[in-house]
Amino acid sequence: MGLTNQSTGTRAVDSGLVIHRTEKGEKVIALAGNPNVGKSTVFNELTGMRQHTGNWPGKTVTNAQGNCTYRGESYIMVDIPGTYSLMAHSAEEEVARDFICFGNPDATVVVCDATCLERNLNLVLQTIEITGKVVVCVNLMDEAKRKKISLDLQELSRRLGVPVVPAAARSGKGLDELMQAVSHLLKREQKAKTIQIRYATPIEEAIAMLEPTIREKTGQKINARWLSLKLLDYDKALLQSLNHYLGFELLSDEQVQQKRKEALAYLQAHGISQEALLDQIVASSVLTAEKVCRGIVRYDTDLYQERDRKIDRILTNKWTGIPIMIALLAVIFWITMTGANYPSQLLSDGLFWVEDRLADAFAWMGSPNWLCDMLVHGVYRTLAWVVSVMLPPMAIFFPLFTLLEDLGYLPRVAFNLDKYFKKCNACGKQALTMCMGFGCNAAGIVGCRIIDSPRERLIAMITNNFVPCNGRFPTLIAIITMFFVGSLMGPLQSLTSTLLLTGVILLGVLMTFFVSKLLSKTVLKGIPSSFTLELPPYRRPQIGKVLVRSLLDRTLFVLGRAACVAAPAGLVLWLLANISVGDMTLLAHCCAFLDPFAQLLGMDGVILLAFILGFPANEIVVPIMIMAYMASGTLIDMSDLTALKQLLVDHGWTWITAVSTMLFSLMHWPCSTTCLTIKKETQSLKWTVVSVLVPTLMGMTVCFLFTTVARLFV
């Protein structure tokens, strides 16, 4: 069962936050932790589920639920989003906080990173403030050992007042002991004395003034001390969730209002304003974590993270970081382009062999020719084309992308690009969503969930289409090969094609910066928000899991959505190419109508119509062009690029046409799958339309300017 930030919090409380217990007496265990501590790995090992774990913050925006059995006892494990704090400022933090506060888990396991324990203890302390049913799992003990970090976990358990268990989840070590600690905790009848964060004296006095009244109104439903502190801090989102959980508005109670007013007045009298209160709360939590860790963590300062720091001096250096990033991008594209050719041809041969057999079957059944043409040479052929062109590059690109993600490199990309996005008044996390767009723009749109600010999230969604997905690569690669590197042979041709393609993509990145800046100064004004960007330690990727999850979770998922829109598009395309009005088909009429406008953009009516009809799937743009130029009623495969170039030249193509087509391919409306995803993510038709208009208008403007200037010199 997946629980999103819409199905948790206020809505979850309203619906009772239903956890499906398959057996009577099952206990619900929440798994909490900072990003990159191996929390989802612990979840996977305990439940047997293959939940993918991304090595950058904000990867998990939903909860995952799985079942675990330990010594005959059944447990429901809930993997809540990774978060640094329960003082919620993002969707992930709200989901995590609301599940711990109002989801009524029987226990909460907080997973920590043994290599940076003090920072992780901030979340542990905040969780203990809410509930005493806490077990601390200190994960990544193997990495700590490699970095020569030693930990006194028995003393840590004594200071916190909760069980502390060492683990190395990737190898399964310590997980049996973890479940044993959870089992003992749940069976323990007497409450243990846990650590309590001590705040400045005026804050403690203010809490004491409010706490008895809160305890009287809420009973045993929630920790009265913690709630008193939250009411003084006044977290609006928390109060909404709280009111749904309690079934009444706590602050509307006159007695609570009066006591809160007195407590706030007391704080004001002692020089603590509402704004300063949060700073003092955070400071107290950090100082307590520092005090708890004192003497527990021991390491050699010269060896600690020495390898990671040496690598980061190169990968995040202002002089070498960007060039290395571009070089890696070029290598990934070269591997994708070169590696996809052979499997794509095999897949194409196989699918079109099936087409011939389907045509034979229709003939055997005595079906009319028009029905066979429409269903087999129209719907099926379009679908087969999309699958054969789209699947191999995705099957190569997504695993490569996921390997970089698991390795820990993508946060370094965000670090390198953060200052440029900040200058555009956008969010540095947009670098991550932009990278996801290379595989599929729809996936990039979904990835925008990691951006907390609604304004910056919209900017990322609107500009994501400036990064070409793998559906546009075939068009770009074919044009580059035919018109710019056709005379080269062997490896030199492949290398030059890769460099030119990388240059085109860098232009898309520059357009992303430009349009982000334009939007932030006009319709989406605002200043860039701050966010925590962790540079996680470099880790050896789990290649087996990467391959399985990238293929199942990303490649096949995206391919399935594309196929759903490609099939009906094939029907529409066949009808346009086979229904005539006068002496011309509807397809020819449309091309003639669009031609005058397309000429202004350096193209012709056929090219512009191909982009329009390619709205369901960018992969069919070139086949539509071939079909229209050859006046054929079905899509035609022309794998011989020399013959294809001659066909294009015979119909008026020049280098200006080639460049204009590439520019428009880079900058035009998103495909139907991406548009549907934008509508789903924004819940707004207006912003979906804006996401279509912005790249389209920019593409038309750039093509017009380029064509006008180029024709002056020809």
N, C-alpha and C positions, 0 to 999 in steps of 0.2 A: 504494500500500500504506500503510495506517495502522498506526503502532506506538504503542500506549497504554503507560501506566506499568505495566500488567500484562504487556505483551508485551516490555517492555524490562527493564533491570535484571537481577534474578536469573533471571527466566523467560526473558528474551531470551538471556542468557548460556547458560542450560541448553539452549536450543533452537538455539544457534549464531548467533542474531540474523541470520536469513536475509534477505539483501538479494537480490532477484531481478534478477540481471544478465541482460539480454536479449542482450548481445553479449560475446564473449570480450575480456577486457582492459578492461572498463568500470571507471572509477575512482569510488569513493564519496566524495562531498564532503558534509561536515556543515555546515549553516548554523546558527550560534549567534548569540546576541545578547540584549541586554536587551529587555524589552517596549517597544513603541512606537518602535523604531528603524527600522522599515521592512523587517525581515528577511523577512517573508512576501511583501512586495512584490518584493524581490529574487528570491525563489524563484519567484514567479509569472511575472516577466519572463523569467527564464532558462529555465523549463520550459514556459511557455505555459499552465500550469494556472491556474485562477481560484480560488486559495485565498483565502477571505475573511480579511481582517485587521481585528481589533477594536482599537479605540483605548483599551484599558484592560488592566492587567496580568492575566495568568492566562487570557487568551482561548484560547490554544492549549494544550490539555492532551495532545495526541497529536502524533506525528510524521507528516509528509506526505512522500511520496517521488515524485519526477518525474524525467524524463530530459531531458538537455541535450546538444546536440552543438555543439562548437566546433572549427572548422578540421579536421573529419574525425575528431576524437576524441570518444568517447562518455563521458558522465559521469552518474552517478546522484546527484541532489541530494536531500538529506534535511533537511527543515525541522524542526529540533528545537524544543521549547518555549522560549519566551522566559524568561530567568532572569537575575537580578542577580548570582548567585554560583554557584560549583560546590561550595560548602560547603552541601550539600543539606539544606534544612529543609522542603521541600514536594515534592509529586508532580512538579511541573514541573522543579524543580532536580534531582531524582533521575533523571528521564528524560534530561535534558540531560547530566548528569555521566556517567551510565552509558553513554550512546551514545558520548561522546567517549573515555571510558576503555576500554571493553570492546567497542564496536561496530566497532573497527578501521577507522575511516574513513581513506582515503588522505590526506586533507587536511581541515582545518577552517577555514572562513571565518567570522570573527567580525565581525558587522555592528555598527557604532557610530553614534551620533547625533552629527553634527558640532556641534550646538548645546550639547551637554553631554558633551564628549569625556572629561574627567577621570573622571567617574563611571563611564563605560563601560569605561575601561581596567582597572578592577578585574577584570572577566571576562576581558579579553584576557590579563592577566598570569597569572591562574589557569590559563587554557588552555595558555599557553606552558610553564607548569610541567609539564604532562602530556605535551605533544607539541610538537616543533619545527616540525611541518608546519602552519603557521598563516599565513593571509593576513588582514590587517585591511582591511575595507571601511568607509570612513568615509562613511556615507550622509547624505542630507539636506543636501548642500552648498548646494542652492538656498535652503533656509531659513536656513542660516548666513550666506549672502551677504545675504539680506534683512535679517537682524539685525546686519549689519556685523561679523561674526565672521570673522577670517582665521586660517588654520592653516598651519603649516610642516610638511607631511606628509613631505617628504624627510628632515627632521631627526628626525621621529617614527619613520620606518622605520629610520634609523640607530641610534637609541637602543633600539628594541625588538629589532632584528636579524631582522625579518620584513618581507615586502612590505606596503606600505600604499597603498591605492588609493582616490581620491576618487570619489564617485558621487552621482547623483540618480536613484534607481531609478524613481520615478513617471514620469519622462520618458525612462527608458532610458539616461541618460547614465552613462558610466563602467563599464557592465557588460561591454563587450567587453574593456576593459583589465583588469577583474577576472578574467575567465576566462583572459586571457593570463598574468596573474601566477600563477594556479593552475597553468596548464600548465607554466610555467617552473619552479615550485617542485617539481612532481612529477618533472620530468626532471633536476633538479639532483642529482648524485650525492654531492657533498660536503656534509656538514651545516654549516649556518651557525651562527655563535655568537650565541645569543639571550640576551636579558636574563634575569637570575636574581634573584628576590626574595631579599634578604639579611635574615635574621632576627637577633634578639639573639644574642650570642656563645654563651650556654648552650644555646640551641635549635640553633644550627649545630653545636655540639660533639655534642649528643645525636643529631642526624641522622647525623653522621659515624660515630658508634659503631654505628649500626644499618644504614647503607646498604650496606656490603660484603656483609653476610650476606643482605640482601634481594636484592641483585644476583645473588648466587650461587644463590639458591633460585628466582628468577623468570626469570633469563636476560634476554633482550631483549624479553620480552612486555610490560613496562610500565616506566615511568620509576621507577627505584629510589629516587632522592632524594625525589620527590613521595610515593611510597608509604610511605617511612620516616616522613615527616611525618604522613601520615594514620594510620599505626599508633600513633604517639605520641598523636595527637588522639583516636583510637579512635571512629570513626564506624561504628556497628553495621550500619546499612543498607549502607554501602559495603563492609564486610567480607563480608557475605552475597553481594553481587554479585561481589566479588573471588574468593571461594572457588569459586563456580560457574565463573567465567572460567578460573581456574587448574586446576580439577579436583581440588583438595585444600585442606584448611584450613591456611592459612599460619601462623596463630597457634598451631596445635597442634604445630608443629615445635619441639622442645626448644631448639635453637640460637637460633631466632628469639625464643622466649619469654625466654631468658636475656639476650640482647642488649637486648631491649625493656625488660626489668626493670632492667638496668643504666642504660639511657638515662633512664628515668623517675626512677630514684633520683638520677641526676646533676642532673636538672632540679629535683627537690625540694630537693637540697642547695644549689641556687642560688636558692631562693625562688620557683620557678615551679611552681605546682600544676597538676593536670590541668585545673581550671576556668579558671585564668589563661592556660593555653597558647593556647586558641582566641582569646582577646582579643588576645594578642600577635601571633598569626598574621594576624588581620584587620587590626590596626593597621599591621603591616609592609607588607601589600598596599596599603592606602590611602595610606600615606606614599610608597611606591614610585610609585604612579600619580600622585601630586602632584608628585613629583620629575621624572618623565618629561615631564609636561605643562608644566613650568616653561619659559616663553619660547616655547612652541610655539603656544599659544592667545592671541590678542590680540583685544580687543573694547572697545567704548565702554560703560563700566558704566552710563551714563545711558540708553542706547538699548536695552541688552540685555533682551529679553523685556518691554519697556515695555508693549506692547499687551496681552500676556497678563496681566500683573500688574494693569493697570487693570481688565480684565474680571473677574479673580478677586476684586478688592476688592469687587465687587458680587455676583457669583454665589456666593462662599463667605463673604460677610459674615454674622455671626450674626443680623443684623436683616433683611437682604434676601434671603439665600440660600434659606431655606425658603419664603417667599411666592412668589419667582420659580419655584421648583421646582413648587409647587402650581399656579401659573398655567400653566406649560408643560404640566403633566399635563392640566389642563382643556382647553387648546387642542388637544392631541393627541386627547383623547376627543371633542371637538366635531367635529374634522375627520373622525375615524373614523366617528362616528355619522351625521353629515350626508352624508359622501361614500359611505357603504356602502348607503344606502337604494335609490338608483336601480339600481346594478349588481346588488344582491341581488334586486330585483324582476324584472329582466331574466333573471337566472340561474334564478330560481324558475319564471318563465313557460316558459323553454326546457326545463328538466328535467321539468316537469309535462306539457309538450307531448309529450315523449318517453314519459312514462308512458301517455298516451292511446294513442300508437302501439303500445306494448307490449301494452296491453289489447286493441287491435284485432288484433294478431298472434295472441294467445292464442285470441281468438274465431274467427279465420280457421282456426286449426289444430284447432278443435273441442275445446279443453281444457275440463275441468269448471270451473264458476264458482269453486269453492272454491280451486282451484289458482291461478287468475288473481288472486283476491283476496289470497291468501297471499303470492305472489311479487311481484306488481306493486303492489297497494295496501298491502301489508304491508312486505316487505323493501325494494323499490325506493323507495317513497314516503318511508320513514324515512331512507334513504340520501340521497335528493334533498333532503329538508328540511335535514339536517345540512350538506350541501355548500352549498346556497343561502344558509343563514344564517351559516355559519362562514367561507366563503372570502372574501367581499368585505371584512369588517372586518379579517381577518388580512392581506389583500393591501394594506391601507392602513396598519394599525398597525405591522407588522413593518418596512416600509421607513422609517417615521418614527422608530421606535426605533433602527434601524441607523444612520440619519443622525446622531442624537444621539450614538450610540456612536462613529462615525467622527470626528465633530466634536471629541470629547474632553470632552463634558459629563458623561457618566455617572460618571467618577471624582469629579467635583465633587459629584454626588449622594451618593456614598459618603462623601465628606469631610464633607458637611453632616450626614449621619445617623450618622456613626461614633460620636459621643459618646453618642447615645441607645442605640445597640446595646451600647456598652461598659457603660452603666449597667444594661443587661439581662444582663450577663455573656455577651454574644454577640459575633459578629465583624462589623466594619463592612462587610466584603465582602457580607454578607447583603443590603445595600441593592441591590446589583447583581442578585442572584438574584431579589429581590423585584420589581424592575423587569421582569425577563424573564417573570415570572409573569403580568403583565398580558396578554401575548400568548397564552401557553399555560403552564399550571402544570407540564406535563411538561417543557417547555423550561427553566423555572425550576429544576426538580429536577436536570436535567443540568448546569445552570450552577453548582450547588452544588459541583462539583468544584474550583472555584477556591479554596474554603475549606480551609486546610491541616489545621486541628484536626478530628479525627473527631467530637468532642463538639459543636463549633459547626456542623459540617456537618449533623449530625442535627437540631439545633435549626432550622436553615434549611429543611431538608426538611419537617419536621413542621409548620412554621408557614407554608410557602409558599402553602397553599391559602386562607389568609385574604385573599390578594389575588385578586380575581375575574378569571378569564380571559375572553377575548372570547366564550366559549360561554355565560357567565352574563349578559353584557351585554344580550342581547335581553329576558330576563325582567325585569331591573332597569329597563331603559328603558321597556318596555311598562307596567309597574306605575306608574312615576313619571308617565308621560304620562297614563294613564287616571285616576289617583286624585288627582294633586297639581298638574298643570299643564294639565289638559284644557281649562280655560276660557280659557287664553291662546291667542293666535294668532300666526302668522308667526315672525319671528326671535326674538321674546321667548319663545316656547314652547321653541325649540331651546336658547336661552341658559339658561333656567331649568332645563331638563332636564339640561343639562351640569353646572351648578352643584350640583344635587341629587345627580347621579351621582358627582361628585367628592367630595361630602361623605360619601356611602356608602363610597367607596373609602378615604377618610381614616380612617373608622371601622375598616375592615379593617386599615389600617396600625397604628393604635393597638392593635388586638387582637394583631397580630404582636408588638409590643413587650411587651404584657402577658403573653402566653403564653410568649414567649422568656424573660422574667424568671422566670415560674413554673417552667418546665422546668429552668432553670439553678440554681434553688434546691431542686429536688426530685430527679427521676430522672436529670437530666444536670447534676449539680453540677460547678462548676469556675470558674476565673477566666478572663477574656477573654485570648486570646493576642495577642501583638503581630504586626503585619504591616507590610510596606512598601506604602504607597499612593502611587503616583506621580501627580502632576497633569501629564499630558502637555501639550505645546503644542497650542493650537487649530490645527486643520488643515482645509483645504477638503475636504469629503467628495467621494469619487469617486462621483457620483450614479449613473452607469451601472452600475458594479459593485455598488453598494448595492442597486439595484432587482433586478438579476439574482439576486444571492446571497440576498437576503431572501426572494424569491419561491421559489427552488428549494430552498435549504438549510433554510428555516424554514417558510414557508407550506405548500408542497406536502408536505413531510415530515410536519408535524403533521396536516395534513388527511388524508393517507393513513392514518396510525395511527387517527385518529378514525373514518374510513370503515370500517376493518376491524372495529371493534366495533359500529358503528351498524347494519350490515346484519343480523347475527344478532339484535341487539336488536329490530329491526323484526319479525322472525319471532316472537320470544317475545311481543312486544306484541300482534301480531295474534291469536295463539293465546289469550291471556288475554281479549281483547275479543270473541272469537267462539265460545269454548267455554262452554256454560252448564251449571250445576249447579242443578237445580230451575228456578225461574223467573228466576234471575239469572245473569249471566256471571261468570266467575272474577274479572274486573276489578272488578265491583260488589261481590262478596263480600270481596275484599281491601280495598276502600275502606271498607266497613262495619266490618270488623275493626279497621282503623287509626283510625277516626274518634274514639273516646273519648280516646285518647292525643293525637291531633292537636289536639283542642279545647283541651287544656291548654296547647298551644304557640301558641294563637291562630289555628290553621289548621283544616282538616278532613281527612277521610280521603283525599279525591281529591288534594289538594295534596301530602300526605305520600307517597302512592303514586306521584305523578308524579315526585317527587324520587328515589324508590327506583328506578323504572323508567328514569329519566333517568341512571342510573349510567354507562351506556356513553357517553353524550354529553349534556351539559347543554342543548344546543340544543333537545332534544325535550320539555323539561319542560312548557312552555306548551301545545304541541299535544296532549300527553297529557291535560292538564287539560280542554281543550276537548272532546276525544273522550269522556272519562268523563262530563262534565256533559251532553253531548248524547246519551249512550248510543249512540254511533256505533261501528261495528266497525273504522274506519280513522281515521288522522290527518286532521284537517280544518284547512284554512287559513282563518283569520279575520283578514284584514289590516285590516278596519274596526274600529279600536280602540273606537269608540263602541258598536258592536254587541257587541263582546267584553266591554266593561265592563258592559253591561246583562245579559249572560249570567252574569257573575260575581256581580253584585248580586242577581240572581234566585235564585242558589244560596247566598245568605247572606253574601257578602263585605261587609266594612266597612273603614274605614280601618285598624282594628286588624289585620284579616286581611291587608291589603296590606302594612303595615309588617312584620308577622311573617314573611310570605312573603319579603320582601326581605332581612330579617335572616338567615333560614334559607338563602336562596340564597347570601348572603355567607359564611355559616359552616356548612358541612356537609361530608360526606365528599368526598374527591377523586374525579374521574371515573376510569373504568377505565384509561384510557391513562396517567394520572398514577400510579395505583396500580402498574401494571406497571413504570413507569419507576422508582418508588421501590424496588420489589423488585429490579430489575436493578442499581440503583446501590448499594443497601445490602447486597445478597446476604443479606437477613435477612427472614424472614416476620414476626418479632416487631416489628421497627421499622416494617414496612409496616402492620401492624395498629394500632400506636400512632398512625401518621400518619393513619389513618382515624378512630380513636376521639377523638383530641384535638379536632379542629375540630368534629366532630359533637356531642360532649358540651358544648363551649362554645356552639355554636349553639342547642342545646336549652335550655341554662341561660339564655342571653340572651333567647330567645323567651318562656320561661316567666315570667321576671322582668318583662319588658316587658308581657306580656299581663295578668299579675296586677295590676300597678300601673295600667295603662290602664283596665281594667274597673272599678277603684275610682272613677274619675272620669267614667265614662260613665253 
